[in-house]
Amino acid sequence: MTGPLVPRQRLAQELRRLREAANLTLDQVATAVEDISTSKLSRLENAQGSPRARDVTELTRLYGVAGTELAEKLLRWVRAARHQGWWNDYSQELWPGLDAHLAYESDATIARVYTIPILPVLLQTPDYSRAYYTSREPWHSEQALGQLIEIRTRRQEALSSREGQPALELVAVTHESSLRQQVGSVQVMRAQLDKLMEFSTARNIQLYVLPFTAQPVFTCTCSYAYFEYGKEIDQDIVHIETHAGFRHLEKPDEVRRYRGYYDDLMAASLTMDKSRSLIRDIRDEL
């Protein structure tokens, strides 16, 4: 995923809808439009590859929407999809699936995340991230480690500002174990918990703690993110993270279930004020 994923998905969905509304098969479109093969059209309709304005313009003519507002919207999505994401500069350090995760995250309006037993990436301090990588993945060179921390810092910038769109809204539920899991030194943990309380007062951040005293809910044992998008696309996406890699869900029924699961997590969690109080108490214990 070298660039934004959502514009490609929007484009893919609309092109598929237009073709089906015209009662045309992939082969029929490929026959009617020069330089567009069946395989290329299939890739376009599955949000794969980098779309070209010339191909989309030819398709709008075939589907009878050339010169309309819809055609302009399709071309805007083409331009957005061809823009390289900032994470492409770190491609050598991205493990499989993280590039797609960053593409989803970069276009989301709201990110609902749940983490156990490590704190949410978007709320980590550089020292905490460094200690985490050093302990979990000690094989990284100093240069690679620096780039991994830069990636996390760049991701956090979305919480304050983003080019061409509002700052990312973050709703985070983290298990109490993540507050007590020792990562680095006591000083690193105290500074991290202080920063966590500071983050939790931002207008676009909601932070909740799922305490040890809560009854287990369905998705409390695995970290995941639920990405919500604007009105132009109603297809939210779930990204589940494990030590074996990422798994993404985009079927509407599966996504709806996970939204319900996330609501269950929030209902079982402490309020934002009580979450801050618990964070402060654990910080003081250190």
C-alpha positions, 0 to 999 in steps of 0.5 A: 500500500504505497498510498491512500487506500480509501480513495481507491476503494471509493473509486472501485465501488463506484466503477463497479456500480456504474458497470453493473447499472449498465448491465455490462460484464468485465469482458464487454467493457474491455472490448468496448474501451481501448487500452483497458483489459479485463484484468486491468478493469478487475484491478480497478474494481478491487482497489488494486494498483494505481488508477490512471485518469485516462482509463477512468475518463474513458469509462465515464464516457462508456457509462454515460456520465462524462462531464457530470459532477460524478465524473469529476468526483471519480477523477478527484479520487484518482488524483488522491489515490496516486498520491504516495503515502508518507510511510512509503519512505519507510517501506524497508521497516514495515512488516507485512500488513502495517502498510495497509494499516497505515493507509486505513488510518491515514484516511479515517475520520475516527479510529476506535482502538483497543489494546492489550497489554501494550498502550495504544501506539498513537499515545506512546512516548518515543522512549516507551516505543524505543523500550518496547522495540528493544525488548520485543524485537532486539534484532533491530539496528540502531538506524532501523530502530530510529525509523520505527520510532519515527513512524510512530511519531509521524502517526501521532501527528494525525492527532493534531493536524492532517493535510486536506482533512481534519485531525484524526479523532481517537477513541481508545480503550486500553486494558489495565494490564497495559498500564501495569506492564513494565516497558523500559525503566520506572522513569520511562513508565512514569513519563509515559503515564503522565503523557497519557493523562495529558493526551486524554484531555485533548478535544479529539481524544477519548481514553478509557481503561478496561479494569481488572474488575470488569467482566470479560467481553468478547473482544477483550483478548486481542488488540484491534482498530475499527476505522470510520470514514466520512459520508462519501464512503459507508464502508468502515474497516476493522484491522485486527493485530496479532504477533502473526500479523494483521487481519482486516475485515470489511464485510458489512455484517462482520464490521457491524458486529465489531462495532457492537463489540467495541461498544461492549468494551466501552460499556465495561470500561471506566469513565474517562475521569475514573480512567484518568484517576486510575492512571494517576494512581498507578503512576504514583505507585511507581 
